[in-house]
């Protein structure tokens, strides 16, 4: 891309509520189930369908998909209602969403053949997606990402999608092209759609996985300034230390770190 792209607005992290809120949360946790540590929230998605969810979380992050970029979490409505009980704080909104990402190319069940989706002709920084020639290259990959984000916002049961922060879950377990530029374009297409509805985005991954998928993200990419949510910690202490790690992209900052405890995914705010 020839121009530097910034998100449509700053990522809307709310102010911390302080130690008083943390103390209250400890009191309201259900008996026998520990409340998160001060500044911690939880993320849930389809693996938690039908299971007891955490209590006392400061913030909740809910997965919109059922493990793939082209399907829906069957428990999304229930889990969103759980997250909506979160007060927010430690710089995080009470509720945020995350989506699976992928760039499957010929392996996918659908692939774009134009720059139009959802009734909108998209300004594509990589040129025309025509479905011919290099049809799995950056231009159509950008449109694939745009389309998946459009679907996440419009057909997965999300009301008022522009009111949420959206995290892009970038993992090697999903289907990706061997072309890191095409994969980066795919993720940029998702950012472009969310920006079009005035919603902010961030990246969830590890440095190793993001580099393998998208290569080194240049400053000209819309991914460059996005905040990072770092996976890989196995305790709160490690999660706290990871706040000092390098962000996933050169222009971002580490906003969250994830750790596992008692079978739940917990998230520590670094803000």
Secondary structure, DSSP 8 states (H G I E B T S, - for coil): --S----SS---------HHHHHHHHHHS-TTS----TTEEEEE-GGGTTS----S-S-EEEE-SSSSTTS--TTHHHHHHHHTT---BTTB-SEEEEEE----GGGSS----SSEETTEE---TT----SSSSTTSHHHHHHHHHHHHHHHHHSSS-SSGGGSEEEEE--TTS---S-HHHHHHHHHHHHHHHHHTT-EEEEEE-HHHHHHHH-S--TTSTTTT-EEEEEEESSHHHHHHHTTS--SSTT--EEEEEEEETTEEEEEE--
